[in-house]
Amino acid sequence: MSDQTMSRRDRLRAQTSAEIKAIAMKLMADGGPDAISLRAIAREMGMTAGAIYSYFATRDDLITTLIGDVYTSAVDAAEAARDAVPETDPGGRILAWAQAMREWALANPEGFRLIYGDPVPGYRPPDDGPGRQAEARACSGLVGLVAAAWPTVQARQPEEGAYDWADFDPELVAHVRKDFPDLPPAGIAMTLRVWGRMHGLMALEIYGHLRTAIHDPAAVHRDEMHDLIASLGLVS
């Protein structure tokens, strides 16, 4: 078998895999995460169930791949936006991350729902996989934003001792203490607050709760992020 034949086969397989994933996201958009099924995808593509199983052995394998693809693309966008802003501007980097995540979510609403919305019924993610890796990158990115701002914002945070390492998930604590050794427990609490403010209005928008309330949700999200930066004493 020639290299050219193998290359063509690989291309066709990649195209079919991409179509399977696109249809899975469409099914989810139309009927929620429970609507994703290999048999339903096979029917839509005119394939047999046996043929589609040669691409994804189980529905959970497909979900794992989808989550990995979606989460990775989200973090890629956020990291690229952050890195376009100088490290000397921690407030600007927070704003860039937030704006990139909103733009990504609007362009990929089903993907946002898949990683930040209701869990897929019956799905159990593997302990190690592309979704977990992307989640770890997102966590590092957010904590890193706070760690970079901490010398400026720490005076505005709760008094020392308000939070303890035992208040947080041990795995998260181990990650933070390894990669950001100068960040105290209050820094994790601040990271969670920053994350909540970034995603709160975004989630309301993606799930359609702002449509009847305001014509320009982008303005409200932008103002919320600028208010966040101002509340932390950061200037961008």
C-alpha positions, 0 to 999 in steps of 0.5 A, spaced: 500 500 500 503 506 497 504 512 502 499 516 497 493 511 498 494 511 506 494 519 506 488 519 502 485 514 507 487 518 513 484 524 510 477 521 508 477 518 516 479 525 518 473 528 514 468 522 517 470 523 524 469 531 523 462 530 520 461 525 526 463 530 531 459 536 527 453 532 527 453 530 534 454 537 536 448 539 532 444 533 535 446 536 542 443 543 540 437 541 537 435 536 543 440 537 549 446 533 551 442 526 552 440 527 544 447 525 542 447 517 540 452 514 535 446 510 532 442 517 531 449 520 528 449 513 523 442 514 521 443 522 519 450 520 515 447 514 512 452 509 515 451 503 519 452 502 526 457 498 525 461 503 521 460 508 525 463 504 531 470 503 527 470 511 529 468 511 536 467 505 540 462 508 544 458 514 545 462 516 551 469 515 547 465 521 542 463 525 548 470 525 551 473 527 544 468 532 543 470 535 550 477 535 548 476 539 542 471 544 545 475 545 551 482 546 547 479 551 542 477 555 548 483 555 552 487 556 545 483 562 544 484 565 551 491 564 552 492 567 545 488 573 547 492 574 554 499 573 551 498 579 546 497 583 552 504 585 556 505 581 562 506 588 565 499 589 564 495 584 569 489 588 568 489 588 561 491 580 561 484 579 565 480 583 560 483 580 554 482 573 557 475 574 559 473 577 552 476 572 548 472 567 552 466 570 551 467 571 543 469 564 543 462 562 547 458 566 542 461 562 536 461 555 539 454 556 544 453 548 544 461 547 545 460 552 551 454 548 554 458 541 553 463 544 558 460 549 562 453 547 562 449 540 564 453 534 564 451 529 559 447 524 562 450 517 564 457 520 562 463 519 566 469 522 563 476 518 564 481 520 569 486 523 564 484 525 557 484 531 553 478 534 556 482 534 563 488 537 560 485 543 557 481 544 564 488 544 567 490 549 562 484 553 563 485 553 571 493 554 570 491 560 566 486 563 571 490 562 577 496 565 573 492 571 572 490 572 579 497 570 581 500 576 576 495 581 579 496 579 587 502 584 589 497 589 587 490 586 589 492 583 595 491 589 600 484 589 597 482 582 599 480 579 606 484 579 612 490 574 612 487 567 615 480 568 612 481 562 608 485 556 609 488 551 604 483 546 607 477 550 604 479 548 597 479 541 593 486 538 595 487 537 588 486 544 586 491 546 592 496 541 590 496 544 583 496 552 586 502 550 591 506 547 586 505 552 580 504 558 584 508 558 591 507 565 593 499 565 592 496 564 599 489 561 600 485 567 599 488 567 592 484 561 590 478 565 593 479 571 588 480 566 582 474 563 583 470 570 584 474 572 578 472 566 574 464 567 576 464 574 574 467 572 567 462 567 566 456 569 569 453 574 564 456 570 559 452 564 561 446 568 561 447 570 554 449 563 551 442 560 555 438 566 552 436 569 558 439 576 556 435 576 549 429 580 552 432 584 557 438 588 553 439 589 545 447 589 546 449 584 552 457 585 550 456 592 553 454 589 559 459 584 559 465 589 558 462 594 563 462 588 568 469 586 566 472 593 567 468 594 574 472 587 576 478 590 574 477 597 577 475 593 584 481 590 584 485 596 583 488 594 577 489 600 571 488 597 564 
